[in-house]
């Protein structure tokens, strides 16, 4: 599956990072490293963590992209 | 909610019921943060009732709009184009500028805000804050153990505040021997002082803290160290060094943001657990539940009421506002909004969808949240490992201070001594 992290919306709450550090790495300032990467591939086995991160993000910055 | 005669609004200076609605004008309330007795007693109840009412209200004292639903509060926090942070308090004391404080970057609007925020976010990143965890545990354990044998204690003064002040002091790079001095100054600045009618006590705390920090900033300029003060001194904006005054304004924000808020959050959770034995037993039996308890406590006892000033005449979510009007956004109402959370009025340790906004949203969201979480997760774990099953003392007060931020004044608990779990 693919996900996107919206560069404009991400404010560095790091709730996704708390769910899974490897899946949602942060840059040095504490914002999601994925926010400048466009659509990112995520293994289907990680679907549960992706759903948690989408739900918990206070800015609603994470979305499935198909 | 108490209905009153319209002229009751004119009895300024008297302690009144918190939300007095004049019947024929459902959007009109009286909510005087500085004087309201009911607010001190049960502000979460007040915000629940507000969340159940109209989506916006207007308080005539001292004059501000308030949004009451999670959806509107969130939307407003993101609209920095409509709502400015330059005057970040709707309190009468602050409007009249009796205390000339400035906190940077909190009191800047985008795009300038982002230039200064970039200075502090890397210093407070999740990875850097995680390194503090062993030290937080050590200090927390020591404080809890010192309380144990007495069989009773006051959690705010004996645990939460000394822990947070200690950790913050080391992080900032100030001498521990003076921790109590500036812990007290920061408390006066945030919580205020009941005898401070003209703002002079808070004013003096502000001046003292600014002078104090200025001295240490100058010392770090001459002799850099590995601490946050050095980071502030060496910071640049657009490739230029920043003035000493600005540096002090940044350090000051770390003080007001980093101390009493975390003290209050921890104290709220302990006070809750003194009533909620099931939650208390659960986190003591299974420490992996502590983060969930902290997050639920952050939602249920959200403590900040943000203030903004309207930048242009606007009708936002149906609320007609004029340039210069004040807007208050109570996160406590957002956390208890039944449209945002299933069973919102219940503290649920096992809540699955806890997308709370206790640290705010949008560009000004709390930059210290990662520090706060490391402190709370570790300290609440250690506290419950050391202190056995506890309850409120018979005469325990549940009064809070409520001034845009809130927190328990005291949390008096007792336990059967001599049965520590360590």
Boltz contact constraints between the chains, C-beta under 6 A:
constraints:
  - contact:
      token1: [A, 11]
      token2: [B, 365]
      max_distance: 6.0
  - contact:
      token1: [A, 14]
      token2: [B, 126]
      max_distance: 6.0
  - contact:
      token1: [A, 17]
      token2: [B, 126]
      max_distance: 6.0
  - contact:
      token1: [A, 28]
      token2: [B, 122]
      max_distance: 6.0
  - contact:
      token1: [A, 29]
      token2: [B, 121]
      max_distance: 6.0
  - contact:
      token1: [A, 29]
      token2: [B, 122]
      max_distance: 6.0
  - contact:
      token1: [A, 30]
      token2: [B, 121]
      max_distance: 6.0
  - contact:
      token1: [A, 30]
      token2: [B, 125]
      max_distance: 6.0
  - contact:
      token1: [A, 30]
      token2: [B, 126]
      max_distance: 6.0
  - contact:
      token1: [A, 55]
      token2: [B, 353]
      max_distance: 6.0
  - contact:
      token1: [A, 55]
      token2: [B, 355]
      max_distance: 6.0
  - contact:
      token1: [A, 56]
      token2: [B, 355]
      max_distance: 6.0
  - contact:
      token1: [A, 58]
      token2: [B, 357]
      max_distance: 6.0
  - contact:
      token1: [A, 58]
      token2: [B, 361]
      max_distance: 6.0
  - contact:
      token1: [A, 59]
      token2: [B, 361]
      max_distance: 6.0
